[in-house]
Amino acid sequence: MRAASLLDLIFAFNGISNPSFRYVMSAECRAAKLPVLLDGLPVRREPCEPRQGCRTLRPMLLRSDNVAGVSPEILEAISRVAAGDMAPYGEDPVTIELQARFAELFERDCVVLPVSTGIAANGLGLSLLAGPLEAVICHRSSHIAGSEAGSVEFFSNGARLIPLDGGDGRLTAHTVEQFLSQTDLARPAVMRPRALSLTQATELGTVYSPGDLRALTEVARRFGLRTHMDGARLANALAALDCSPGDLTWRAGVDVLSFGATKNGAMSTDAVVIFDRDLAQTVARRQRRSGQAASKMRFASAQLLAYVDNGLWLRNARHANRAARRLAEGFAQLAGFALCYPVEANLLFARIEPAIVKSLASERVAFRPRDAMRPEDSEFRLVTSFATSDEEIDTLLAACIRAQQKSARQAVG
């Protein structure tokens, strides 16, 4: 029995049949104790005869913007720095240039550390703001709270997360102030909050305005907290709000930024951006201790330089946002689809009738439930990217129309 490929597993998870294989996710499969391969579901595949004249449809993978490839400009930048020798561990001229370029981009002196993942950026960044016996306030739906397996606790040697609720994925100044004012911060039994973490754009596809951010960071400062921003989709938020990077970060009170690039065209790098040099005194050691000090850092730095040069990051983000809006506008015209939150970036959440979901899966459209443990909610997440084409959106909307019509016929029959 050969292992399924990643693409096969995505198809299997979404109930999609491959013309050459059929997928089994059953009690028998689990009883056989096959390896857990995808989201806790073991998968095996068995060869079957291809049907005569079967047409293989190109799959549409809308589970995440991480499924997209790499912008050609990024690949070219990597190729340009591949020749010759350069100093290791960030002492190369490319990484040195990166520091100056980001200072220009954000209109402020800053420290930039390329890292391999957004999770590492969040963990490293927050470890500068909160340590053992301290806490980080975040939204309940934030990536650090639900998708990073305790990375903040790991990087900070024990800082605790305090998730708070907020509509449409956003915290409000009132919610944060109410929590802090009602907490006995002097009590020894309480882990004192030292950091506020905000996600921009949020995990529900909404964005914080500069005014929203200033209100939140002012509350945080009043109670002795510094502010971290998870900017995995910062470019999408900037494209939606049409403001400057500085206005959405340090001018709004952000001290440390996790700067995302991989979701929006880069190959393998994100970054920690520190706007207060006093916070950066230990970051080089933390970066090395965590295994994030790449020996050939020039390849990461080259990606980041190409990403922001000539506005590539914002062009990519505008394209992804526009694709999500087109999809949302199409859903709004169809019965059986109901948008759950405002579509302000490149994430779309919708309640979709089960029969329509099944029909879309048969057309090789792959997306994911918002909460895999509560499939009865029928709430699904679809994410567009810089690589999502107008043709793909047209094709998907046409598939949605066919699925909706099929569901309507079945209801009548």
N, C-alpha and C positions, 0 to 999 in steps of 0.2 A: 504494500500500500504506500503510494508516494504522498508526500506532504502537499497540501494545497498551497497555491501561490497566494500572495496577499490579495490580488484582484479576485481570485476564486473565492476567498473568504468573504470579501465584501459582498460579492454576489450572493453567497450562501446566507449571510446574515440578513440580507434584504429579500430573501426568498426568490432570487432570480435564477432561472435555469440557463445553463450554458449548453449550446447545441451539442457539445461533445461529451458532457458529463452530467450526471445527476447527483444532487447533494442530499445527504442524509443527516438530519439532526434529530435523533430519536432517543427513546429510552434505551433501545438496544445499543445505540452508538455510545451513550454515556456509560452503560453497563460494561462495555468493552474497555473502559478506562483509557480512551484515546486522549492524546494531549489536548489541553485547553489551548485553543488556537485563536479565538476571536471573541472578545467580550464575554468570556466565560462559557462559550458554546463550543463543544468539540465538533469537528466536522470531518467527514470522510467523503471521498468522491469515488464513484464507480463508473467505469467506462460504459457508454451506451452507444448504439449505432446512430450516427447522424441521420436526421430525416432528409429525404430526397428534396432538393431544392430549398433547403432551409437557408434563410437569410440571417447572417450574423449582424445584430444591431450593435452599434457602438454604444458602450455603456455611458451613462451620465452619472458621475459620482459627485453628489452634492452633500455628502456627509460633512465635509470640512473644506476650508480653503487650503489645508495642508496637502490635499491630493494633487494640487496643481504642480506643474513643473517649475522651471527656472527661466527667468527673463534672459533673452539672448545677451543683453548688455552685461548682466552679471557673469555669464559664462565667459564672455570676452575679457572681462576684467580679471578673472581668475587666470585665464590663459596668459595674459600680459605679464603677470608677476611670477609665472612658473619658471622662467628661464633665469639662470644665474644664481649666485649665492646672496643671502641676506642674513643679517643678525637674527637670532631666535628670540622667542619669548617677548615679543612686542617692542624690541629695540630696533626693528627694521624701519626704513623710511616711510613705508606705506602706513604703518600704524601711527607713526609720528604725525604724518600728514592728516590722518583721521582725526586726531585731537584738534588740530586747527580748523578743519572743515566743520566739525560739529559745533565748535565755538562760534563760528560764523553762522551756521544754520540756526542755532538757538539764540544768537545774539547775546551770548554770555559765556564767560570762561567756565569750562566744565571738564570733568575727567570721564573718558570713555573706555570701557573694558569690553571688548568682544568676547562673547561666550557662545557655547554651542547650541543652547536651547533657551526657550523662554522660561522654562521652569528654573533653570540655573540662574537666569537673570533675576527672577522674582526672589529666589532664595538668598542669593548673594546680596541683592539690594536691600532686602528687609533685614538681613543680619546686621547691617550698618545702623539700623534704627531701633531694633529691639533685641534684647538678649535673654538669657535665662532669668526666670522669675518675672518676666515682662510679657506683654501681650500686644497683639495686632488686631485692630478692628477692621472688618471687611464686610462685604455684602455676602449674604448666604449663598448666592449663585456664583460667586467669584471662582476663578480657576484655582486660586490657592486654597480655597475652602473645599472644593469638591473634586479636583482632578490632578492633584500633585502629590498624593500619597504622603503627606506630612513633610514636604520638602522644606517649608519655612522653619518648622521645628528642628529639622535636621541641620540646616545651615546655621541657625541661630543658637544651636545647643539648648533648645528647649522653650523658645518663645511660644506662647499659646495663641491660637486664633480665636477671636470672638466674632462669630458671624451675626449680623443684624439683617432684618428684613427691610425691603424697600420696593416700591412699585416699579414695574418695568425694568428691573435690574439695577436701579439707581438708589444709592443712599441719599438722604437729605440732611441738611445741617440740623434740622429740628430733631431728627431721629438720633443722630450722634450726640447732640448736646443733651438730650433727655437721658440717654444711657449714661453718659459720663457724670451728669449732675446727680443721678440717683444711685451712683456707685460709691461706696466708701473707699476711696482710693488710698486712705491711710491705714486701712485694716490689714494686718499682716497676712491674713488668709487669702487676700485678693491679689491676683497677678495684675500689676498696674499696667494699663495700656500706655504704650510709648509710641505707637505708630498707627496711622490710618492708611489703609491701602484702598485705592480706587481704580477701577478697571475702565479703560477708555480705548475703544468703544466697549460697552458692557457685554457680558456673556449673553444677553438677550437682544443684542443688536441695537440698543439705544445709545445715546451719547450725552455726556455732561457738557453744558455750555461753560464758557469761561466764568460767568457769574455764578453758576452752580458750584464750580470748583472753588472759587474764592470764598464763598460762604462756608463750605465744608472745611477748608484749610484754616480759616480764621477761628472756627470753633476748636479745631485740633490744637492750634498754637495756644489758645487761651487755657487749655487743659494740659499743656506741656507735651503734646504729641507732634512728631514730624510726619510728613506725608510722602507716601510712595505711590507711584502710578504704574499699574500693569498696562503698558502700552503695546500689547501684542498686535492690536489693530489701531494704533495711534494714527496711522496714515489715513485709514478709513474715516476716523473721527474728524481729522483735519479737512479732508475732502468734503465731508458733510457740512461742516461749520464754516469753511472758507476763512479761517483765521491763521495766524502765524504759529509755528511750533512753540515759540516762547510764550505766546499768549495762553496756550493750552497747557503749559507746564510750569516753569519757574515763576513767571509773572502771576500765575494763579495760586502760587504757594507750594508747588511740588518741589520736594527736596531731592528725591531719587526717582529715576525713571527706568523701567524695563522697556527698552526700545525694541519693538518687533520688526523683523524684516522677512523671516522665513515664510510666513503666511502670504506674503505679498510680492513674491518674486525672487527672493534670495534662495540660495541653495542650502546653507547649513549654519547660519549665524544670526544671532540677535546681540543685544548689548545692554550693559548697565551704564547709565549716564548719571553722573553725580554732579549736582549743581552747587554744592557746598563743599569746598576742598577740605574743610575741617573733618567732614565725614569720611573722607577718602584715605585717612592716614593708615588704616589697617587693611584696605581693600586688596592691595597687591598680594599680601600674605593669604588672605581669605580666598582669593582667586586661585592661587597655586595649591593651597591645601585641599580645595574642592575638586581639583583636577581640571580646572577651566583655564589654566594658563597654557594655551596651545603653543607648542614649540615653533610651528610654522604659522604664526599668527597673521602673517601678511596675507594669507589666502582669505581669512575671515575679514580683515580690514579692507581688502580690495572689494569684497562684496558690499560692504557697508558704504564705501565711497561711491561705487557705481550706483548703488541703490538711491542715494540722495542727489547725485549729480544730475543736472539737466531736468530735475523734477520727475524722474522715473517713478519714485515711490508714490507721488500724488497722482500721476497719470494712471498707474496701475490701480490705485485705490478708487479713483473716480469711476473707472471702468467696472470694477467689482460692485460698487454701490449702485451704479446705473442698472446693472444686470439684476440686482436684487429688487430694485424699484419696479422694473418691468415685470418681473415675476409676481410681485405683490399686486400690481395693477391687474394682471391677468387673473390671479386668484380671486380678486374682489368681484369679478364679473361672473364667477362660477358658483353654482350651488354645490354643497358638499365640501367647501373650503371656507375656513374662517380664520382671519389673521388674529393672532393673540396679542401682539405688541406693535407699537409703531416701528416701521422699517426705516431706520435712520442710517444704517451702515450697510454691511454686506451679509447680514444674518437675517433670516426670515423664519418665524415660528407660526405654524398654522395647525388648526384642528382639521383633520382630513378624515372623511368617512372611511371605515375599514375596507369596504368593497372597492373604493377608489384606490386606496393604498395597494391593494392586491393587484389591481389592473396595472398600475404604474410599475410595480415590481416586474410584471410579465413583460413590460417594455424596456426593461433593464435600466430603470431609473432608481438610483441608490441614494437614499437619505436615511436619517436615523431618528428614532423617537427621542424626545427631550429627556424622558426618564424611562430607561429600559425596564425598570422594576415596576412601572405603572403603565403598561401598554393600553389599559382600558381608557386612559385619558385621551388617546388618539391625537396627541399633540406631537408634532414633528418639527425637526430643525432642518432647514435647507440653507446651505452656505454657497455663495457665489465667489468667484475669484477673478484675478486679473486675466485669467486665461479663458473664462466663460464667454463664449461667443454669442453674438445675436442669433445666429442660426440655432445654437443649442437651446436658447430660451424659447425661440419660436417652436422648435421641435417639442420641447417639454410642455409648453402650453397647449399645443395640438394634442399631445398624449393625454393631458389633463381633460381636455374637452371630450375626447373619446371615452376616457374612463368615467367621466361624469354622465355621459349619455348612456353608456352601458349600465351603470348603476341605476339610472332612472328607469330603463327598460326592465331591469330585473325587479325593481320595486313594483312596477305596474303588473308584470307577469306573475 
